[in-house]
């Protein structure tokens, strides 16, 4: 017991020192780190500031972050898990059987499995917002979906891999058709509401923010919107579409992100099966190996052999995901470790990329202090 307590003290001291160093080195203005092992939170610490401009406001554990691309695993992929679980969607079902509009010939063989594993052929990103912003709000999503069906592919479906926002924009459409309602409504009904996640929500330009602006970590001094973004979605395409899409728009706190991660962990381990079948979660957590050298599972990434954002100590049987604003989650399924790391590294500019080197170093430090060696 003493040894375990002593290790916990060292974990707090040494990891806190590294977090503070991230502020000194300008990696981020502030951060919240939550580490759990075997289902129990072992470290939960905030540091720095949630805003710097126009004045500094200290970070708090319950600060609400723009989760950015963590929307993919914690909303879009989560919804797809539920639909697959219920038999409403087949992972290998072609788009022409899932969407109300016929897919062009180059996209007829695209399936949810290919979209979830970033192997469907879509380019990584496109500035749709520049065109959409000039259109009436109610016509924007329809226009985007027309473009998604007609945009040239970067490679034939299943013949390459490229991390793509566009594929998850298309998955949102699939979810709407198969769930009979919007993505936010579906995940709120099936997950966030029953789990009492009151601080996990989608941004909407048509509704007032559910919390005061000061609760949010600020993101960029946006050159397109000419203001500091705080309490509104950072991603321009999501903003132009009304606040969200299948790739971005979800907000949440570190503690509630951990609730979602732990829910999936418990199902993966077979400790519960009330929300999803364990075998469904295991399928989504498994690297697909559809394309040579691809590290993607379904809606989740796995560690790269070299230069992984998870660092050097996470087991091969781990899953994770990053968000552009400076957010990330990694789960070592073998050692039963969860690391939720939320920062506002894009505040006040996205040009700050120091987190790329810092994040794996942090993960290595956490695992080292937990006594885990590769």
N, C-alpha and C positions, 0 to 999 in steps of 0.2 A: 504494500500500500504506500509506504514512504517513497519507494522508488518511482511509482506511478505519479504521486503528487509532485515530486521533485522534477520529473520530466515535464509535467504540465506547467510548472512555474517557468522552466527554461523555454518552453514553447512560447509562452506569452511574452517573455522578456526579449528573446532573440528575434522572433517574428515581428514584434512591435517595433524593434529597432530598425528592421529592414523596411517596414512600412513608412516609418518616419524618414528614413533615408530617401525613399521614393519622392517625398515632398521636397527635401533639400536638393535633390538632383533634378527636379523639375519634370518628373515622370507624369505627375498628375497633381492637381490642386488638392484633392482629397480622395479617400477611399474607405470602403467598408469591407472587411474580410471576415468570413465565417468558415470555420473548419469543423467538420464533424467526423467522428469515427465510431463505427459499430452502432450507428443510430443516435449517438449522443453528441451534442455540441461541445467541443473542447476549447474553442477559441472564437471570440466574437468581439471585434475591435474596430472602432472608427478612428480616422486620423485626418488632419488637414481641414480643408474648407470645401463646402458644397458650392460656394460662389466666390469669385474674386472681384468681379465687375458688376455693379459700380462700387461695391464694397465687400469685404470679406465676411462670410457667414460660416461659422463652424459646421463641420460635418457631424451628423448624428447617426446612431445605429438605425434609426427608422427613416432616414432620408430615402425619398422615392427617386429611383433612377429610370431614365430612358433605357430600357434593356436592349434596344436596337435589334440585332439579329438573334438575340436569345428568344425573340418572338417565334423563330422557326421551330426550335425544339419544344418550347413551353406553351405554344398555342397551335400552330399549324400541324406539326408532327403529332402533338398530343391529340388534336381533333381527329387526325387520320388514324391514330391508334384506336380510338373509340369506334370509328366507322368500320374499320377492318374487323375489330372485335365483334361488332354487331352484325357482320356479314353484309353491310351496305356498300362496301367497296372492296374490290379485290386488288391486291398489290400489283398483279400482272394484267389487270383489265385495261384495254386500250382506251385512249381519250374519246374515241368516237362513240363508246358505250357509256361515257360518263358525263359528257357535255351536251347541251341542247343544240350546238352548232357543229357542223361537220368539220373534222380536222383535215387540213390539206394533206396531200400525199406524203410530204416529208415528215409529218408529225403523227401519222396514223398509228405508228407502232410505239409511241410514247405511252408509258404507264406510270402510275403512282410510284412504283419502285424506282424507276429511272429518275423521276423528278426528286424524290426524297434523297437519293444518293448522288445528286448533281451529275447525272450521266445522261440527261435527256437531249443534250445538244445545244441548249440555250447559251447565249453569251452571258457574261457575268453581270453586266449592269448597262443601263442606258438612261440618259436624262429625259425621261418621259415628261417630267414636270414642266419643262420649258414649253412644250406644246399644250399640255393639259391645263395649265394655269390660265390660258386664254379662253377656255371653254366653260360653258355653264357647269356648275358643280355636279348636277344630276346626270350629266352625260359622260363624265370623265371615266368612270370605271368601265362602262361599255366600250368606250373608245380604246382604252388600254387593252381590253381583252381581244378586240379585233386585231390590234397590233401584235399581241402575243401569238395569235394563230398564224399571222402572215409574215412575221419577222424571219429573215433567213437564219438558219441554224449555223452554229460554228463548226459542227461536226455531226455525222449521222448518229441518231439515238443509239446509245449503248456502245459506241465506238470510241469514247473518250470520257474525260471528266473535267469539269470546270465549275467551281463554286459559283452559283447563280442565284441572284435575287429573282430573276424572271420566272424560274421554275416554281418558286414558292408563291409568286403572284398568281400563277396558273392553278396551283393547288388550292388557293383560297376559293377560286371559282368551283373547283371540284367539290370542296366541302360544302359550299352553299347549295349546290344542286343535290347532293346526297343527304345533307342534314335538314334541308328544308328551311334554312334560315342563315343568318350571317355568322361568320366565324366568331366574333365577340359574343354573340348571344349563345352559340353552341357551347363554347368552352366555359362560359359563365354558368350555364345551366348544368353542365356535366361535371365540372371540376371546381372552378373558383368559388361558386356559391356554396355548394355542399361542404367545401373545405374551409369556409368562412374566411376566405382571402379578400378582405375588404380593401387592401392596398395593392391589389393586382388587377389592372384594368387597361383597356385600350383608350388611347387618346382620340377625341372627336372634336373636330372644328365646329360642329353644330351644337355642342353642349358645353356648359361651363365646367371647368376642371373640378373634380370632386374634392380637391384639397387646395389649401392656400399655396400660392406660388413659392413661398419660402420653404415649403416641405421638399421641394424638388432640387436635385443637383442640376446646376446649370450646364449647358453644353456650349455650342459654338457661338461666336460672334458672327452670325450668318451673313455672308455678302449678298445672298439672294434676297433675304428678308430684311436686311439692314438693321438687325437688332440681336441682342443676346437671347438665345433660346433657353427658356426656363419654364417648365410646365407644359411645353408643347413638343411634339415629336421632332427630332432632329432631322431624320431622313426626308429629303426633299420630295421624293416620289410619293412616300406615304402621306406627307403633308398635303400635297396637291390632290390626292385621292380622297381627302376628307379627314385624314388623320392616321390611317392604318392600311395595311394590306397584309398578304401572307408572309411578307419578309420582315416587316418592322411595324412598330406602333404600340407594342406592349410596354407598360410601366410596372414597376414593382420595387419592393424592398428586399434586402438580403435575406431577412428571416422568412419571408413568404416564398422567395425563390427556393430556399432550403426545404420548405414544406413540400413543394412540388417535386423537387429532386428526391426527397426521402420517400414520397409516395411511390414514385417509379422504382426506387431501390427496393422497397419492401415487396412490391409486386414481382420484380425480377428475381428476388430471393425466394419467392413462393410463400412469404409470410402473410400475405393477404391477397384477396382476389375480388374485392368488392367494387372497384372501379374498372378494372381491366383484367383480362386473363393473363396470368404470368407468362404464358407462352407467346402472347402478342408482344409484351414488353421485351422479352428476350429476342424476338425476331427483329424488332426495331433497334435493339442495342448491338446487333451482330454486324460486323463488317461484311459488306456484300460481296466484295471481290468480283464485281461485274466487269471491271476494267483493270488492267494490269497497273499496279502501283497506286491505285486509289485507296485512300484510307477511310472512305465514307461508309457509315452504317446508314440507317434510315432516319434522316433528320438530325443525326448526331455524327460527330467526327470521332476518330480513334487516333491514338498517338502515331505520329510519323516516325520512321526509323531514325531520322536525324532532324535536329532543330525543331522539335515539337514544342508548341506553346505549353504543353504539360510539363516540360522539363525532362530530366533524365531518370527520374525515379518512379514514375507511374508505370504500372504493369501494362503489358500489351492488351490485356482485357480491361481496358478503361474506355470511357466515352467522355466527350466534352464538346463545348461550342464557345465561340467568341462573339462579342458584339462590337460594332464599330466605335461606339461611344466610349469604350474602355471597360466593358463588362465581360465576364467569363464564368464558366462553370466547368469543373473537371471532376469526374467520379472514377476512382480506382475500384472497380467491382471486385477485384481479387483480394485487395487488402481492406476493403470496406471503408474508404476514405472519401469524403466530399469536401471540395474547396469551392466556395462561392466568393468571387472577387469582383466587386463593383467599384468602378472609378469614373471620374469625369475628365478623362485625359484629353478630350477635345475642347475643353474650356481653357482659354477662349479661342483656341485654333486647332483645327484638325491636322495641322502640319507637325504637331508634336507626336512623334512615333517612338519615343523612348520606351514605351511599355512593351514593345516587341522583345527587347532584351531583358526587361525587368520581370515580366510575368513568369517565364520559365525559371528564373533564379528564385523567385518567391516560392514557386511550387517545390523546387528542390529543397529550400530551407524548411518549409513546412514538413515535408516527408522526412527530412533528416532529423528534425526535432521530435517527430513521432517515433523515431527509431527504425525507420524503414529504409532499407538499402535495396538497390536493384539486384 
